[in-house]
Amino acid sequence: MPPGEPKSGGISWGKAFLISGISLAGFCVLLMFGTAVMGNVGRPAETVQEAMPAAKAPAPEQVTEPPVLAKLDVKSLFYKSPKEVEAILGKVVEVTPIKVDESTSGMTPGEFRDYDWQGASLPILTRFYRGQLVFIQIDTKRGYSSPTQALQDFGIDPSPVRPRISNEYTSRWTAKIDGVLFKDASAYRADDKNPYNIVRFEVADPD
């Protein structure tokens, strides 16, 4: 038998080497594939989608607090000059001279001055005589359950004194209260279903 020829039914050593090499390469590929598969067992499948951003929590609702209304002690205004009153109530918005004629019968000369003030729903009406404040009327933004409570909120406590007039719409005092001699200190309301929301104060004209 010539050298290098296989026996009957056999293969040459070159083919055997080639086959064994192919088999070894195939085995390596299978081994690598099996290792990769086993390595991924139990892992979550990767996706190409980007992670969605976390949802933002809704902004807290803005709660608007009701405005704090300014307090006013009317005793600080009586017999004050226009300049002094402006320092308390702010700049005057309207000035109306008072002249004695038929339309103002019984009124003393002077002037009305109106002021915008935070605690009033309408401009505050004042009257000056000889350059001094002697009258003030305030339409308040607050409502009060009684005339006494309304006056107390403006620094005047009439409770020790009996009112001169008292009915379901108003109570009026003419007396010396908290050291001030009032020609009139009063509170009003439109009807018995509404709170008292108008206060008036008038002191004697200066000599």
C-alpha positions in Angstrom: 0.0 0.0 0.0 1.6 3.3 -1.0 2.6 5.5 1.8 0.0 8.1 2.8 -2.9 6.1 1.4 -5.5 5.1 3.9 -6.6 1.6 4.5 -9.8 0.4 2.9 -12.8 2.3 4.4 -10.5 4.9 6.1 -9.6 8.6 5.5 -6.3 10.2 4.9 -4.5 11.8 7.9 -4.8 15.2 6.1 -8.6 15.0 5.9 -8.7 13.6 9.5 -6.7 16.7 10.6 -9.0 19.0 8.7 -12.1 17.4 10.0 -10.8 17.4 13.5 -9.9 21.1 13.2 -13.4 21.9 11.9 -14.9 19.9 14.7 -12.7 21.8 17.2 -13.7 25.1 15.8 -17.3 24.2 15.9 -17.0 23.1 19.4 -15.4 26.4 20.4 -18.2 28.3 18.7 -20.8 26.3 20.5 -19.0 26.7 23.7 -18.9 30.5 23.3 -22.6 30.6 22.3 -23.6 28.5 25.3 -21.5 30.7 27.6 -23.2 33.8 26.3 -26.6 32.3 26.6 -26.0 31.1 30.2 -24.5 34.4 31.1 -27.7 36.2 30.1 -30.1 33.9 32.0 -31.9 35.9 34.6 -31.0 39.3 33.1 -33.7 41.7 32.0 -33.9 42.2 28.3 -32.2 45.4 27.2 -34.2 47.8 25.2 -33.1 50.6 22.9 -35.7 53.0 24.4 -34.4 55.8 26.5 -35.7 55.9 30.1 -38.7 58.1 30.4 -38.1 61.1 32.7 -39.7 60.9 36.0 -43.1 62.8 36.2 -42.8 66.1 38.0 -44.9 66.5 41.1 -47.7 69.1 40.6 -46.8 72.5 42.0 -48.5 73.2 45.3 -51.7 75.3 44.9 -51.1 78.9 45.7 -53.4 80.0 48.5 -54.2 83.7 48.4 -54.6 85.0 51.9 -57.2 87.7 52.3 -55.6 91.1 52.7 -55.0 92.4 56.2 -57.0 95.5 56.5 -55.3 98.5 58.1 -56.4 99.7 61.5 -57.3 103.3 62.1 -57.7 105.1 65.4 -59.8 108.1 64.6 -58.7 109.9 67.7 -55.4 110.5 65.9 -57.2 112.5 63.3 -59.4 115.0 65.1 -58.2 118.7 65.0 -55.3 117.7 62.7 -54.2 119.8 59.7 -54.6 118.5 56.2 -50.8 117.8 56.0 -51.0 115.8 59.3 -54.1 113.8 58.0 -52.3 113.0 54.7 -49.5 111.5 56.7 -52.0 109.0 58.1 -54.6 108.5 55.3 -52.4 109.2 52.3 -52.7 111.8 49.6 -56.0 113.6 49.3 -57.9 112.7 46.1 -60.5 115.5 46.1 -61.0 118.9 47.8 -64.4 120.6 47.8 -64.6 124.1 49.4 -67.7 124.7 51.5 -69.4 128.1 51.0 -72.3 129.3 53.1 -75.3 129.6 50.8 -78.7 128.1 50.5 -77.4 124.7 49.6 -75.2 124.5 52.7 -77.5 126.2 55.2 -76.5 125.5 58.7 -73.0 124.3 57.8 -69.9 126.1 58.8 -67.4 127.2 56.2 -64.5 125.0 55.5 -63.8 122.2 53.0 -64.4 118.5 52.3 -61.4 116.3 51.6 -61.6 112.8 50.3 -59.0 110.1 50.9 -58.4 106.7 49.5 -57.7 104.3 52.3 -57.1 100.6 52.2 -59.7 99.7 54.8 -62.6 101.6 53.1 -64.7 100.5 50.2 -65.3 104.2 49.2 -63.1 107.2 49.7 -63.1 108.5 53.2 -65.1 111.7 53.5 -63.7 114.3 55.9 -64.6 117.9 56.8 -62.1 120.6 57.9 -63.0 123.7 59.7 -60.4 126.5 60.1 -57.8 124.0 58.8 -58.6 121.2 61.3 -60.4 117.9 60.8 -63.8 117.9 62.6 -65.7 115.2 60.7 -65.0 111.8 59.2 -67.2 109.1 57.5 -65.9 105.7 56.6 -67.6 103.0 54.5 -65.7 100.1 55.8 -64.7 96.9 54.1 -65.4 95.0 57.3 -68.9 94.3 58.5 -69.8 94.5 62.2 -72.5 92.7 64.2 -73.2 95.8 66.4 -72.7 99.5 66.3 -70.5 99.3 69.4 -68.2 96.8 67.8 -68.0 99.0 64.7 -66.9 102.1 66.7 -64.5 100.0 68.9 -62.7 98.9 65.7 -61.9 102.6 65.1 -60.6 103.3 68.6 -63.8 104.6 70.2 -65.5 102.5 72.9 -69.1 103.9 73.5 -70.2 100.9 75.6 -70.1 102.8 79.0 -72.5 105.5 77.5 -76.1 105.1 76.6 -76.7 106.0 72.9 -78.9 109.0 72.1 -80.6 107.2 69.3 -80.8 103.4 68.8 -82.9 101.4 66.4 -82.4 98.5 64.0 -80.4 100.6 61.5 -78.2 102.8 63.7 -77.0 103.8 67.1 -75.8 107.3 67.7 -73.9 108.8 70.7 -73.5 112.4 71.7 -71.2 112.3 74.7 -67.6 112.5 75.8 -66.1 109.2 75.0 -62.4 108.2 75.5 -61.6 111.8 76.3 -63.2 113.2 73.1 -66.4 115.3 73.1 -68.5 114.0 70.2 -71.3 115.8 68.6 -72.0 112.5 66.9 -70.4 109.0 67.0 -72.5 106.5 65.1 -72.7 103.3 63.0 -75.2 102.5 60.3 -76.3 99.6 58.2 -78.7 99.4 55.2 -81.2 97.0 56.8 -81.4 94.3 59.5 -80.1 91.6 57.1 -76.7 93.4 56.7 -73.9 94.1 59.1 -73.0 97.6 60.2 -70.5 99.0 57.7 -70.6 102.8 57.9 -69.2 104.8 60.8 -69.3 108.6 61.4 -67.6 110.8 63.9 -68.0 114.5 64.4 -66.4 116.7 67.1 -67.1 120.3 68.0 -65.8 123.0 65.7 -62.6 124.6 67.1 -63.0 128.2 68.5 
